[in-house]
Amino acid sequence: MTLNREQSCLEYVKANAIKNNPKSVLDAIDKFCYDVKGMMNVGDDKGPIVDGLIFKHKPKVMVELGGYVGYSAIRFGIALSSINPDAKYFSFELNPEYVSIMKELIELSGLKNITVVTGAFASNFQKLKTDFGVDTVDFFFLDHWKDAYLSDIKLIEKEGLLHDDSVVVADNVIYPGAPEYLEYVRGNPNFYHNETITSCLEYTKGKVVDALQVSIYRRI
């Protein structure tokens, strides 16, 4: 049976990473992506930028929309645990195959602060409160379908999931791009601070320009 690239990545990481060493899991994923073929991870160029934002804002609850195979959950789970051992990371992923791979990689990493929720955020966000006792979120990371960014940020606002100084970071806002989302957050008076941080598309070795959009919320 021919493995797809996500399954191939899982097998490569299992063969090359060190169990209970999350950094070695990330390193193995990065090496696979550079040596074999790129994947939809935040990667080792933009990843450190988000790490820095986590260290700066010190969230206790972080929620990711679009977990893919778990690279970002592991990467940012490391950052969270270094700040606060009680901090929690929730990752929403629609694709059950990706969820299965993500759970294996998280287990291999040994991290205990990550909860994976199967299904679209828009259909499952209530679980944050009903299942996990989360009323508001300190830090959102958007890295799923770019066309869903706008509807999901509107849902997040409508449901009161943001508090003053909540941080929302959106990936891939230049490539492939999220123009409607950018127009909305930049023109929304509740997002009192917006910053576009230019970087490059993951695993392109700087050849493709991309950016993260950082938006900080304060209800007017």
Salt bridges, closest charged atoms under 4 A:
GLU6 OE2 - ARG5 NE 3.38
GLU11 OE2 - LYS14 NZ 3.67
ASP27 OD1 - LYS23 NZ 2.91
ASP35 OD2 - LYS31 NZ 2.71
ASP51 OD2 - ARG75 NE 2.87
GLU104 OE1 - LYS14 NZ 3.48
ASP135 OD1 - LYS129 NZ 3.91
ASP138 OD1 - HIS163 NE2 2.67
ASP143 OD1 - LYS146 NZ 3.31
ASP152 OD2 - HIS144 NE2 2.63
GLU159 OE2 - LYS158 NZ 3.44
ASP165 OD1 - ARG218 NH2 2.68
ASP171 OD1 - LYS46 NZ 2.65
GLU195 OE1 - HIS193 NE2 3.97
GLU202 OE1 - LYS46 NZ 2.95
ASP210 OD2 - LYS46 NZ 2.67
